[in-house]
Amino acid sequence: MNDSRRSKDFVNRSELVERLALATPQLSLRDVELAVKILLAHMTEALTSRQRIEVRGFGSFSLHYQAPRVGRNPRNGHPVSVPGRYVPHFKPGKALRDQVNRSHTPRAPRQTGSSERYAAHSKSGTGVRDISA
């Protein structure tokens, strides 16, 4: 893979197939592509049939129902009827959550926003607003 692909925050299907093919040299690239295609087709079929998919240690896929509601058209603000629908949902398993948490270091704390800096200064009685950021 070239350097531009390494900097991405996601893996697409073709990259997944490449990685699986490299990990299983006894299988051809076509066999791995077919296996991934069949796996995803079966998962799609199961979810379409409202079945739950559970892979122990990895996670589970299910459907969550979103009830009908009245939304707003963002352009003009008029009410819009939004029908109820099912949306796919993934819940990671404990083993996956633990492994992800072990492999990532915590991010640096978020810097406070200007309104929080302003509130901090006004509470201190200085009356000076920090606009350095």
SEZA-785715 format. One line per field, with one value per residue: residue in three letters; x, y, z of N, C-alpha, C in turn. Coordinates in Angstrom, 2 decimals. Example, Ala and Ser with C-alpha at 12.3 -4.5 7.8 and 13.67 -1.06 7.14 Angstrom:
res <- [ALA|SER]
n_xx <- [13.19|12.85]
n_yy <- [-5.69|-2.25]
n_zz <- [7.80|7.08]
ca_xx <- [12.30|13.67]
ca_yy <- [-4.50|-1.06]
ca_zz <- [7.80|7.14]
c_xx <- [13.20|12.90]
c_yy <- [-3.30|0.03]
c_zz <- [7.80|7.87]
***
This chain:
res <- [MET|ASN|ASP|SER|ARG|ARG|SER|LYS|ASP|PHE|VAL|ASN|ARG|SER|GLU|LEU|VAL|GLU|ARG|LEU|ALA|LEU|ALA|THR|PRO|GLN|LEU|SER|LEU|ARG|ASP|VAL|GLU|LEU|ALA|VAL|LYS|ILE|LEU|LEU|ALA|HIS|MET|THR|GLU|ALA|LEU|THR|SER|ARG|GLN|ARG|ILE|GLU|VAL|ARG|GLY|PHE|GLY|SER|PHE|SER|LEU|HIS|TYR|GLN|ALA|PRO|ARG|VAL|GLY|ARG|ASN|PRO|ARG|ASN|GLY|HIS|PRO|VAL|SER|VAL|PRO|GLY|ARG|TYR|VAL|PRO|HIS|PHE|LYS|PRO|GLY|LYS|ALA|LEU|ARG|ASP|GLN|VAL|ASN|ARG|SER|HIS|THR|PRO|ARG|ALA|PRO|ARG|GLN|THR|GLY|SER|SER|GLU|ARG|TYR|ALA|ALA|HIS|SER|LYS|SER|GLY|THR|GLY|VAL|ARG|ASP|ILE|SER|ALA]
n_xx <- [0.83|0.39|1.62|-0.50|-2.76|-2.33|-2.78|-5.49|-8.59|-10.13|-11.00|-11.62|-13.70|-12.13|-9.53|-9.77|-10.15|-7.64|-5.95|-6.90|-6.30|-3.51|-3.07|-3.89|-2.31|-2.81|-5.18|-6.64|-6.78|-9.22|-10.80|-10.89|-12.17|-14.66|-15.49|-15.75|-17.73|-19.88|-20.19|-20.97|-23.32|-24.92|-25.11|-26.49|-28.86|-29.82|-30.24|-32.13|-34.21|-34.92|-33.38|-31.08|-27.56|-24.89|-21.58|-19.51|-17.40|-16.71|-18.97|-22.39|-24.96|-27.91|-31.31|-32.62|-35.60|-36.88|-39.28|-42.13|-42.09|-42.39|-40.55|-38.40|-38.11|-34.99|-34.46|-36.72|-38.06|-40.56|-42.90|-42.29|-43.38|-41.87|-41.46|-41.67|-38.86|-36.43|-33.14|-29.80|-27.78|-24.80|-23.29|-20.47|-18.60|-17.42|-14.73|-13.73|-14.08|-12.35|-9.86|-9.59|-9.53|-7.15|-5.29|-5.24|-4.06|-5.14|-6.75|-5.52|-6.60|-9.52|-9.37|-10.54|-13.40|-14.02|-16.18|-16.17|-13.70|-14.21|-16.23|-14.76|-12.95|-14.66|-15.80|-13.68|-13.44|-11.85|-12.81|-11.79|-11.66|-10.45|-9.11|-7.30|-7.30]
n_yy <- [-1.18|2.28|5.41|7.27|5.75|4.62|6.65|6.92|6.75|4.52|1.24|0.00|-2.24|-3.52|-3.20|-4.67|-7.22|-7.51|-7.55|-9.86|-11.77|-11.65|-12.62|-15.21|-17.15|-19.55|-19.29|-17.98|-14.63|-14.22|-16.19|-15.21|-12.75|-13.70|-15.07|-12.94|-11.48|-13.33|-13.65|-11.01|-10.83|-12.81|-11.75|-9.39|-10.46|-11.78|-9.60|-8.23|-9.98|-9.47|-10.70|-11.26|-10.93|-12.55|-12.54|-14.11|-12.52|-10.60|-8.97|-7.83|-7.59|-5.88|-4.77|-1.56|0.09|3.08|5.23|6.70|10.21|13.79|15.84|18.58|20.57|21.56|23.74|25.44|25.23|24.07|21.64|18.13|14.89|12.09|8.79|5.71|3.55|0.90|0.66|-0.47|-1.69|-1.83|-3.53|-3.63|-6.47|-7.56|-8.49|-7.27|-4.54|-4.35|-4.97|-2.89|-0.70|-1.24|-0.94|1.71|4.91|7.31|10.32|13.72|16.15|18.10|21.42|24.31|26.11|29.45|30.64|29.31|30.12|32.83|32.79|31.77|33.84|35.96|35.04|35.13|37.74|39.49|40.64|40.63|39.43|36.51|36.32|34.91|32.52]
n_zz <- [0.00|-0.65|0.79|1.06|1.47|3.95|5.74|6.00|7.84|7.73|6.40|3.27|1.26|-0.77|0.24|2.58|1.50|0.25|2.54|3.85|1.90|1.91|4.46|4.24|2.41|1.10|-0.18|-3.14|-4.49|-5.75|-4.50|-1.87|-2.32|-3.17|-0.86|0.99|-0.32|-0.25|2.54|3.33|1.84|3.05|5.63|5.07|4.09|6.39|8.15|6.65|6.90|9.43|11.38|14.06|14.17|15.59|16.54|18.48|20.81|18.96|18.13|17.73|15.28|14.69|14.23|14.75|15.54|14.31|15.25|13.54|12.86|13.14|11.21|10.21|7.32|6.34|4.69|4.51|6.90|7.15|8.42|8.06|7.35|8.62|7.89|9.86|10.37|9.96|11.17|10.67|13.35|15.21|17.83|19.64|20.87|24.12|24.07|21.72|22.33|24.56|23.36|21.50|23.22|24.62|22.59|21.84|22.71|25.11|23.98|23.83|26.24|25.50|24.27|25.95|24.87|23.50|24.82|27.24|28.24|28.51|30.45|32.60|33.10|33.71|36.03|37.71|38.23|36.83|34.55|32.03|28.79|27.31|24.20|22.75|21.32]
ca_xx <- [0.00|1.16|1.51|-1.77|-3.75|-2.05|-3.24|-6.95|-9.15|-11.04|-10.57|-12.74|-13.84|-11.00|-8.38|-10.04|-9.87|-6.18|-5.37|-7.25|-5.55|-2.13|-3.05|-4.20|-1.68|-3.31|-6.37|-6.39|-7.46|-10.62|-11.49|-11.12|-13.21|-15.92|-15.85|-16.21|-19.00|-20.90|-20.40|-21.76|-24.66|-25.65|-25.41|-27.54|-30.09|-30.28|-30.78|-33.34|-35.23|-35.04|-32.66|-29.92|-26.33|-23.98|-20.27|-18.98|-16.12|-16.60|-20.09|-23.66|-25.66|-29.34|-32.05|-33.32|-36.73|-37.08|-40.71|-42.46|-42.02|-42.51|-39.27|-38.46|-37.33|-33.98|-34.45|-37.80|-38.60|-41.89|-42.95|-42.25|-43.65|-40.81|-42.03|-40.88|-37.93|-35.44|-31.76|-28.85|-27.07|-23.71|-22.86|-19.22|-18.48|-16.47|-13.35|-13.37|-13.95|-11.13|-8.69|-9.51|-9.11|-5.74|-4.42|-5.25|-3.77|-6.17|-6.49|-5.23|-7.84|-10.04|-9.16|-11.81|-13.86|-13.93|-17.23|-15.74|-12.63|-14.84|-16.91|-13.75|-12.40|-15.66|-16.00|-12.53|-13.56|-10.94|-13.59|-11.04|-12.00|-9.29|-9.44|-6.06|-7.48]
ca_yy <- [0.00|3.51|6.20|7.97|4.81|4.36|7.75|6.91|6.28|3.42|0.20|-0.32|-3.66|-4.05|-3.28|-5.80|-8.42|-7.58|-7.96|-11.26|-12.59|-11.71|-13.43|-16.60|-17.35|-20.76|-18.92|-16.98|-13.36|-14.43|-16.95|-14.30|-11.82|-14.43|-15.34|-11.68|-11.16|-14.25|-13.30|-9.79|-11.11|-13.54|-10.82|-8.50|-11.26|-12.01|-8.35|-7.96|-10.86|-9.02|-11.60|-10.71|-11.65|-12.45|-13.17|-14.07|-11.85|-9.49|-8.07|-8.27|-6.70|-6.00|-3.64|-0.70|0.75|4.51|5.50|7.84|11.49|14.99|16.53|19.91|20.80|22.54|24.94|26.39|25.05|23.47|20.27|17.03|13.61|11.11|7.48|4.83|2.72|0.11|1.00|-1.45|-1.26|-2.73|-3.42|-4.40|-7.41|-7.17|-8.75|-6.24|-3.27|-4.40|-4.91|-1.53|0.21|-1.50|-0.57|3.15|5.77|8.35|11.59|14.86|16.81|19.12|22.78|24.96|27.05|30.85|30.98|28.78|31.00|34.08|32.54|31.59|35.14|36.81|34.53|35.51|39.16|40.36|41.33|40.60|38.24|35.92|36.06|34.47|31.32]
ca_zz <- [0.00|-0.66|2.02|1.18|1.99|5.36|6.57|6.09|9.10|7.45|5.47|2.40|0.97|-1.54|1.14|3.47|0.70|0.12|3.83|4.08|0.95|2.40|5.68|3.88|1.12|0.45|-0.94|-4.18|-4.30|-6.18|-3.46|-0.74|-2.76|-3.17|0.54|1.57|-0.97|0.27|3.95|3.40|1.31|4.08|6.71|4.58|4.02|7.76|8.67|5.89|7.47|10.83|12.29|14.74|13.86|16.72|16.39|19.85|20.96|18.01|18.33|17.16|14.38|14.85|13.68|15.69|14.90|14.57|15.10|12.67|13.58|12.32|11.10|9.61|6.11|6.77|3.83|4.75|8.23|7.14|8.96|7.10|7.99|8.41|8.24|10.69|9.59|10.68|10.84|11.20|14.55|15.60|19.23|19.78|21.98|25.16|23.64|20.75|23.07|25.36|22.48|20.95|24.29|24.93|21.48|21.60|23.85|25.24|23.29|24.69|26.65|24.58|24.72|26.25|23.86|23.90|25.79|28.54|28.72|28.92|31.72|33.64|33.45|34.34|37.39|38.54|38.56|36.08|33.52|30.78|27.99|26.61|22.80|22.13|20.48]
c_xx <- [0.88|0.85|0.16|-2.85|-3.55|-2.63|-4.76|-7.39|-10.10|-10.42|-11.78|-12.71|-12.62|-9.74|-8.54|-9.72|-8.36|-5.53|-5.67|-6.48|-4.09|-2.02|-3.32|-3.63|-2.17|-4.57|-6.00|-7.17|-8.94|-11.42|-11.83|-12.21|-14.58|-16.40|-16.40|-17.57|-20.14|-21.22|-21.29|-23.18|-25.51|-26.02|-26.53|-28.87|-30.66|-30.90|-32.07|-34.51|-35.46|-34.43|-31.47|-28.71|-25.39|-22.71|-19.59|-17.59|-15.93|-17.72|-21.35|-24.26|-27.15|-30.00|-32.69|-34.43|-36.77|-38.53|-40.95|-42.44|-42.25|-41.16|-39.47|-37.58|-36.30|-33.96|-35.51|-38.45|-39.97|-41.83|-43.00|-42.49|-42.54|-41.36|-41.10|-39.98|-37.02|-34.05|-30.83|-28.08|-25.99|-23.36|-21.60|-19.25|-17.41|-15.02|-12.87|-13.17|-12.66|-9.88|-8.51|-9.01|-7.66|-4.83|-4.37|-4.92|-4.85|-5.76|-6.20|-6.54|-8.22|-9.77|-10.51|-12.13|-13.82|-14.99|-16.84|-14.61|-13.22|-15.51|-15.90|-13.19|-13.43|-15.96|-14.87|-12.54|-12.64|-11.69|-12.91|-11.35|-10.77|-9.69|-8.22|-6.25|-8.31]
c_yy <- [1.24|4.33|6.88|7.04|4.57|5.43|7.78|6.35|5.11|2.42|-0.11|-1.81|-4.22|-4.15|-4.43|-7.11|-8.60|-8.11|-9.43|-12.18|-12.73|-12.61|-14.91|-16.90|-18.60|-20.47|-17.87|-15.71|-13.49|-15.19|-16.06|-13.30|-12.48|-14.69|-14.07|-11.31|-12.03|-13.92|-12.06|-9.99|-11.85|-12.63|-9.87|-9.22|-11.48|-10.74|-7.96|-8.79|-10.57|-10.00|-10.85|-11.56|-11.45|-13.22|-13.02|-13.44|-10.67|-8.49|-8.63|-7.16|-6.94|-4.80|-2.86|0.01|2.22|4.82|6.67|9.12|12.63|15.69|17.91|19.94|21.87|23.81|25.95|26.24|24.43|22.05|19.23|15.73|12.62|9.74|6.68|3.96|1.94|0.53|-0.05|-0.85|-2.30|-2.46|-4.26|-5.31|-6.96|-7.37|-7.68|-4.90|-3.24|-4.27|-3.52|-0.56|0.00|-0.95|0.93|3.90|6.83|9.61|12.68|15.53|17.92|20.50|23.42|25.96|28.47|31.22|30.47|29.63|32.31|33.91|32.41|32.94|36.03|36.34|34.98|36.99|40.06|41.16|41.35|39.31|37.79|35.62|35.56|33.30|31.60]
c_zz <- [0.00|0.59|2.18|1.74|3.48|6.26|6.72|7.43|8.89|6.49|4.59|2.04|0.23|-0.68|2.13|2.74|0.55|1.40|4.14|3.16|1.39|3.62|5.40|2.49|0.39|-0.37|-1.99|-3.86|-4.68|-5.13|-2.26|-1.10|-2.71|-1.74|1.21|0.99|-0.42|1.73|4.07|2.87|2.35|5.25|6.30|4.55|5.42|8.33|7.95|6.41|8.96|11.82|12.89|14.38|15.04|16.42|17.74|19.88|20.02|18.22|17.70|16.30|14.59|14.18|14.82|14.93|15.31|14.26|14.14|13.51|12.61|12.37|10.50|8.37|6.47|5.92|4.21|6.12|8.30|7.71|7.84|7.87|7.62|8.83|9.15|9.82|10.52|10.22|11.43|12.37|14.87|17.05|19.39|21.00|22.95|24.72|22.65|21.45|23.87|24.50|21.90|22.01|24.69|23.84|21.20|22.87|23.93|24.51|24.31|25.08|25.67|25.15|24.97|25.15|24.39|24.93|27.18|29.12|29.23|30.27|32.85|34.07|34.14|35.76|38.31|38.88|37.77|35.03|32.17|30.06|27.23|25.17|22.04|21.19|19.27]
***
